[in-house]
Amino acid sequence: RRSSDNTTQDIGFLSSGYLDTASMKTFVSTGTGYIDTWYDQSTNGYDLTQGTQANQPEIITSGGTVYRTGVDIAIKFIGASSYYLTNSSIPLSSAANVYVAQVYKSNSAATNNIPFGMSGQNFAYQHGSTTNKINVYAGNLYGEFANSSTSLHLSEAIYNGSGGTNADRLKYYLNGTGLTASSYSGTIPATISATGLAMGRLYSISQHHDGAISTFVIWASDKS
């Protein structure tokens, strides 16, 4: 959506696989470009949307500049502006395996910075009660892992409910390196269920992400 007249347009990809930024810049011109739909690139059709214009994250900043973190194109989330995208029908029904990979940047590793969350915090990342730590949730219980990064990074969570211990059931990787949880809030369950996912906030709690997100992938498999 362009700020000049609130017209929307779908932006596709080049044959190289990169986003067609030239078409996007031509469409937005010198204004600000917002995301009202982040399309699912699989065949499942679980698009993330935001119908309220004031809550739509930015991809072109004021002046017509494509938002980047370094060289990477990303979507800009401003916590104070309550930017987020959501889908109310992404299902996890008694799932025993889930894998999430997300490339994102937090402007601060302080508390309550939320890159994504599923309903009931049944699967989510949250910079929780301790600065420089991230809580990885599975079944509304979490493991607390070190993450003080304020640069763009790859964050991976692997849930495998068949594991014999919390460490087997919930694993977290930062830029490809597996980390050890400093604590768990309880026994990670054997299955988890959720309906709905929010990008840039917890699904049903108004705690938002302040930073950028460039990639998000979720599988109903542990992908380990």
C-alpha positions, 0 to 999 in steps of 0.5 A: 500500500502506498501512502500517497493514495492508499492504493494497493498492488501485489509485488512479485519476484524476479526470475533470480528469486529476488523481490522486484524492488524496481516495480515496488519503488515505481509504484510507491514513488517518494512516499512510504510503502506498507505491507497489507499482505505477506503472501505464503510462498507454499501452496497452503495459502496461509497469508499474513495480513493487516487490514488496519492501515495504522498497524501495517509494517513498512517496506519502503520508508518515507522518501521512497527508500527500500528498507534494508538491514545491511544489504538485506531487504526487510519489513520494518516493525515499529513497536510503538506503532503496533505494527503486525501481520496475522492469520487466524487459521494457521493450525497446529492440532496436537502437533508433535513436531514443529520447526520455525526459522526466522531471519530478524533483527531486534532494535533492543534485546530488552524485555517484551520484544516479540518477533512472532507468536501463535495463539496462547503462546503455544509456539512463540519467541519472546524476549521475556523477563530477562534482558539479553534472553529469549523465551522459546515457547512450546505449549505455553511453557518455555526454555530461556536461551541467551540472545543479545543480538541486535543485528539481523540473524537467523533464529531457529526453534525445533520442537520434538514432543517425543524427546525424553527431556526438555532439552530434547523436546525444545532446541534453539539455534542462533546463526546455526549454533545450538544453545543450551537453555538456562532454565525451563518454566515447566515440563515441555508437553508431548504435543502442542495445539494452536490456531492463528499466528501473528508476525511482529507481536504475540497473537492475542497479547499487545506486546510488539516487535521493534525491529525488522523481519526478512524471512519466516518459515514454519514446518509441521516437522522438526527438520533436525 
